[in-house]
């Protein structure tokens, strides 16, 4: 924790910059997009500048409290936007690993499939889940951050954790997920629906997030056979003369698809022991921007 002993701007900047990755990480997990998270970080900085810092005993606690409450407020309006969103809404992949703009701590709560699940929680449940599961804050601190009682924070956390555990069920290891991703891409590029079906779980679902900006399926495609046919058809339409590479986003490997240096899609999947049960295509150009920037695009 950082102590603020005076109101000097240099100390204030240093305290804020030290906390910035955590503030972004909290806001991104709650809101699901880098742009919204950056807005929260900037608003937190503005409030930090305007605060009488000589009265602040713990800079990190103040900054985390401010960012958490701002993100919680923003999540209500974001939820309303998502309800009007054209087609399925998917979280925006952000580059992780070394030499990335956002040094976000990697954990299960950063994974794209988990972020998609968190979208179904109430804003308070999501905030408590993020602060507890991703950053291991005690419920006493979480209660202060969100201005609720400790008992209520515990209840919210237990409900959120139970929901995530129930919806995710058993998951394969990251290494097995990577193997499936590579095999999936190879089969899709060959246009092999039979092999794709063999890799898909019976209850597989494919989501495409175009945001109404580019052409994409406006409803989830469900069922092993339908998903396999959809994947082959999609690759047949858009897969000509493209480059694919495996990159790290959200602490996991995803497929980054581009043509002539221009981003086309990010593809990621999730899987249970029964096979791939979730295939997600992010094709909304705004949501491809962070990865494109990291690739020099």
Number of C-alpha atoms within 10 A of each C-alpha: 11 15 13 18 15 14 15 11 11 10 16 19 14 12 20 21 13 15 19 24 16 21 27 25 25 26 29 26 28 29 28 24 20 22 16 19 24 17 17 27 30 16 15 25 20 11 14 19 15 9 13 11 20 11 11 16 14 15 21 21 18 17 23 24 21 22 29 26 20 19 28 24 14 19 23 14 10 18 16 10 12 15 11 11 15 17 19 21 22 26 23 27 27 26 25 22 17 9 9 14 14 18 16 22 17 16 13 14 23 24 18 26 20 18 24 16 18 25 20 14 17 15 21 21 22 26 29 29 28 26 24 20 15 18 15 11 14 14 20 14 16 25 19 14 21 21 12 13 14 17 12 12 26 20 15 20 24 14 16 24 18 11 15 18 11 10 10 14 9 12 15 16 12 14 11 14 21 19 11 20 24 16 15 22 17 14 20 22 15 13 19 16 21 12 16 24 22 14 22 25 20 17 15 24 21 23 23 24 30 25 23 14 12 12 12 20 19 17 13 16 20 18 17 23 20 15 26 28 18 17 24 19 15 15 15 14 9 12 18 10 9 14 16 17 12 16 18 18 24 22 21 24 22 22 21 23 21 19 15 10 13 15 22 23 26 27 21 22 23 23 25 18 13 15 20 27 22 20 23 23 20 26 23 24 18 15 23 21 18 23 23 23 13 15 13 9 13
